[in-house]
């Protein structure tokens, strides 16, 4: 036995990686990354009406909520220490049209939700999206003219919508429609309206992904979509193009960058953080969430451990925070610890 140990020491040069893993206290002492409640942004879905909490079948544990119930959810999130919510509306079908004109209504559903949450829970951040897909009859993120999603007309509209969202109390505008030039136009519009302190979290690299399906169910756009979104979302094969896209957003004034989806694009998270040093976030999207929940429900994985492991992966990849539907579950888990 002594000879074998001596031989191992000769081979390893007396380096034993396991020394730092031998006990819980040493593992905690040398841990490189930590997940805390401060890393969490909770996406929620808002619907018209009052007193309604409506489960989303494709996203077990996630609900659509009326504004009054969203306020109660925001109170719980704040009590748990979650820094911010990201709100997404599911509006009535009769309000959706080719141009997503309801996005320009000052008292539309998303703005009513923002105002109510900020009034009741002023210490929680509210992040809003100006993409038009919840408002269009065709399910695209921009204005459809013929067979084309027109860029400049869409940019003009989302910039106007951003001002209304800021008027309602949004702290950060997070444009996800991936039109060229949108960050600069939104920044100019916000500044001109006196909203210099409202930040922009750019969906800098939003990929044309198959992981969005449950989200489209949540906002009722899945059955509406005509064609696909490949003409404005990034090809999943193109990492360098994604960095170039993010570069333009940084030049136009983005305060924060987001990568969407999350786990399949950890390399992009790392590249953006290394390239720009801006606060960088990942969106653990609906498909990622649904896969974990489905596998856990079947007993194939330990759902809680996988949830925590995936979120820690974002931290290891350089992310400053994560948009995740697990936010409340994680916050409760961390509070117990």
Secondary structure as GFF3:
##gff-version 3
##sequence-region A 1 337
A	DSSP	alpha_helix	2	12	.	.	.	ID=ss1
A	DSSP	three_ten_helix	17	21	.	.	.	ID=ss2
A	DSSP	alpha_helix	24	30	.	.	.	ID=ss3
A	DSSP	three_ten_helix	37	39	.	.	.	ID=ss4
A	DSSP	beta_strand	40	47	.	.	.	ID=ss5
A	DSSP	beta_strand	53	55	.	.	.	ID=ss6
A	DSSP	beta_strand	63	66	.	.	.	ID=ss7
A	DSSP	alpha_helix	67	80	.	.	.	ID=ss8
A	DSSP	beta_strand	84	90	.	.	.	ID=ss9
A	DSSP	three_ten_helix	93	95	.	.	.	ID=ss10
A	DSSP	three_ten_helix	101	104	.	.	.	ID=ss11
A	DSSP	alpha_helix	109	120	.	.	.	ID=ss12
A	DSSP	beta_strand	125	128	.	.	.	ID=ss13
A	DSSP	beta_strand	143	145	.	.	.	ID=ss14
A	DSSP	beta_strand	148	150	.	.	.	ID=ss15
A	DSSP	alpha_helix	151	168	.	.	.	ID=ss16
A	DSSP	beta_strand	172	173	.	.	.	ID=ss17
A	DSSP	alpha_helix	182	192	.	.	.	ID=ss18
A	DSSP	beta_strand	199	206	.	.	.	ID=ss19
A	DSSP	alpha_helix	213	218	.	.	.	ID=ss20
A	DSSP	alpha_helix	239	252	.	.	.	ID=ss21
A	DSSP	beta_strand	256	260	.	.	.	ID=ss22
A	DSSP	three_ten_helix	263	265	.	.	.	ID=ss23
A	DSSP	alpha_helix	266	276	.	.	.	ID=ss24
A	DSSP	beta_strand	279	284	.	.	.	ID=ss25
A	DSSP	alpha_helix	286	297	.	.	.	ID=ss26
A	DSSP	alpha_helix	303	316	.	.	.	ID=ss27
A	DSSP	beta_strand	321	324	.	.	.	ID=ss28
A	DSSP	alpha_helix	327	336	.	.	.	ID=ss29
###
